[in-house]
């Protein structure tokens, strides 16, 4: 599952700020880039929903179907 929130609506916990990303020479991905990459890894079973500019949620259904034991 992926959730991206605009900082004007929700402030992320400090624990989500990776020290590795601060020392990395690569620029951080934009939210749209992150979402596109997430969706591209599972194109057949991904669901995403956008809430205007406030948030985006994406979900990948599990590939294994569980059957109930009788």
N, C-alpha and C positions, 0 to 999 in steps of 0.2 A: 504494500500500500504506500502511496505517496501523497503527501499533503503539502501544498505550498500556499502560504498566507502572505498577503501584503503587509509590510511592517506598520502601516498606518492603522491597521485593524487589530493586529495581534503582535505582541513582542515575543520573539523566541526566547526560550530559556538559555542562559549562558552556556550550559552544558552542550548545546548543539553547535557551538562555534569551535571548529576543529583547529588546534594549533598548527597542524600540517598545512591547512589552507592558507594560513598567514605567511608561512615561509616559502610557499610554492611560487615558482616564477610564472606559472600559468594563471590567467585571469579566471575568476570564478564564473561559472555558467549562469546565464540569465535564466529566469524561471521558465520561459518558453523552451529554451534549449534542454533544460532538465526534463521537462514533461515529454518533449519529442523523443528524447533518448529512452526514457522509461517505456513509452508506448511502443517504440521500435523493437524492443527486446521480446515483446509478447504480443505481436499484432493480431493474433486470432482470438485471444481470450482476455482482452483488457477493456475496462470500462473507465471513462473519465467524465467528470462533471465540473463545469466552471461556474463560479458565482461572480460574474462581472469581473471587476478588477480586484475584488477582495480575496478570493481564494480559488484554488483548483484542487480537486481530489481525484486520484486515480487508483484503480484496484485491478489486480490480476487474479482471476479465478484459479484455484489449484487445479493442476492437470490430473491428479489422481482422484478418481471418484471412489469414495468410500461406500461400501455396502454394509448394511446392518446384518449382524450375525443373528441367526434365529436359534 
